[in-house]
Amino acid sequence: MIFSTLAKRTFTSTAFNPYKVTVLGACGGIGQPLSLLMKLNEKVTDLRLYDIKNAKGVATDISHIPTNSKVTGFSAEEADGLNNALKESDLVLIPAGVPRKPGMTRDDLFNINAGIVYDLATAAAKNAPNAAILVISNPVNSTVPIVAEVFKKNGVYNSKKLFGVTTLDSIRASRFISEIVKTDPTKETINVIGGHSGITIIPLLSQTKYGSTLTKEQKEALIHRIQFGGDEVVKAKNGGGSATLSMAQAGAKFANAVLSGFAGEKNVIQPSYVDSPLYKKEGIEFFASPVTLGPNGIQEIHPIGEINGEESELLKECKETLKKNIDKGIKFADSKK
Ligand code: NAI
């Protein structure tokens, strides 16, 4: 089982790996704690923070933390601020954009965030064509295809280095199942596949040892909670945004996994929404499943594994929605040609 391999993985690498990391949208609810966590990551030696507001302030604040990295803030007002933030970057995290308010779906964010991601991806394609691009801005199901189209347009697309960050769905799954079965959440892993919104998020409970012990009602409630866990946060924040702190932890965890792959660590496996061969024949270009990360980005995209009848039904619905979400992103990018 892929995830048990991951859990048993030991860190033997002591090599010092100097990586340049850029955060675009570094001063938002996600951007600030994410930047803080990247400052604490010993693989990062050069941290560049860009935002349309207050990047210098956040960068100066974080720069006082005594870890082995230089932190620089780049503002939109300075000439070439965005370009300089990206130059020679190894990994670019994109949490720029607007978050949801109560009653909104992630798809409702498309009109604003698609344009933001398009512009940032254009700058990344020109200034950091070899970087791993980690897309957090929603709707991820559509923003990742937008980045792919922009990179293609600029002749620098490398599907092995483009990632939609779906880690939050996996960490929620770990937490929520542990609350039911009363176990240590750090020891629980659930294979969550598909996409990153509502019914496109599919936790494969049948692949866990609890698949046969939980009642049908418990399983349905758990699947729904993992799919719509983000709504709990949006509702509780009551107009103050969506998940930021748990998302920052998820983003930092995934970024660390990508850097670990770059550094040559073995058996680094994380789920991610990527340009995937799994359902391409059905016209679905992007899909989330576990991927092995290596020195050049994605080393292997793993199939979803065995699923039961109910999960097959969920997968069918997921694919229908995903296809629409992906087409929407591609159409948007094409309309800017
Ligand atoms: P926020 O509004 O607190 O922060 C967004 C930041 O982006 C702000 O600092 C803003 O100034 C900046 N920004 C806006 N336009 C920009 C541009 N053109 N260039 C650079 N920076 C720009 O929002 P929050 O809560 O940090 O969420 C950010 C995004 O992440 C949203 O789209 C949200 O839906 C998404 N998200 C994704 C999750 C995932 O699992 N992938 C989970 C939670 C949120």
Residues whose N, C-alpha, C, O or C-beta is under 5 A from the ligand:
A	BS01	NAI	L24 G25 C27 G28 G29 I30 G31 Y50 D51 I52 K53 P95 A96 G97 V98 P99 R100 I116 V135 I136 S137 N138 V165 L168 G241 S242 A243 T244 M247
